[in-house]
Amino acid sequence: MEPVAYSIDEFCKAHRISRAMFYKLDHQGLSPRVMRVGTRSIISKEAAADWRRERESDDAEQAPRDGEPVAA
């Protein structure tokens, strides 16, 4: 059963990133939306899906087009 929300640790494990990378992305404004529930930080299933789409979109925008040189 897929969770409806993730803790930060669960999100990192599910998306195969380290907790340090999560906070690096957060510092850059690139982490998923986080809800505060009491003292807990929760990432909804929808926020995780939005984050994945945004990251895929960012990658597509940065990918070289046919005929463009690839940066070394």
N, C-alpha and C positions, 0 to 999 in steps of 0.2 A: 504494500500500500504506500503510495507516494504521500509524503507529509504535506500539510496545508501551510506549514510555516517551518522555518529553520532557525535554530540558534546560530550564532556566528560560527561555532565549531562545526555544526552539521552542514552549514552552507559551504564552508571551506572544504570539508571532506567530499561532499557531493560534487563540487566543481573542481576538485583536485588542485586547489591552491592552498598555500600555507596561510596561517593566521597573520604572519608578518606581511605577506603580499596583500591580504585583505585590507590591513590598516594602511599600507602604502597606497593602495587604490583609493581608500577613503580620504587620505590626505590630499590626493590629486583630484578629488571630486568625482571619482569613477567607480565608487562602490555602489551596491544596490541600495534602494531605500530601506531604512531600518525603522521599525516601530519600537517605541519604549513601552513595555508593559511592566509596571512596577520598576524593579531594578534590572529587569532583563531586556536584552536587545533581540528583537525577533525580525526575521526577513520573511515576508509572505511569499507564497508560491508565485503569485503574480509579479511581485517585485523582482524575484529571481529570474523569471521568464523575460521581463522587460530588460533586465541587466544583460542577459545573454544576447538578446536582439540588438541592444545598443553596442555591445562589444563586437558583434558580427558586423554591424553596420560600419563601425569605426575601422575595422580591418579591411572591409571592402573599399572604403574611401581612400585608404592609405596604400592599397595594393597597386603595383605598377600596371598600367594598361599595356596591351599588345604593342610592341614596338618601342616602349619607353625603357630606358636603361634602368637597371636595378642598382640601387645604392649599395656600395660595398661596405 
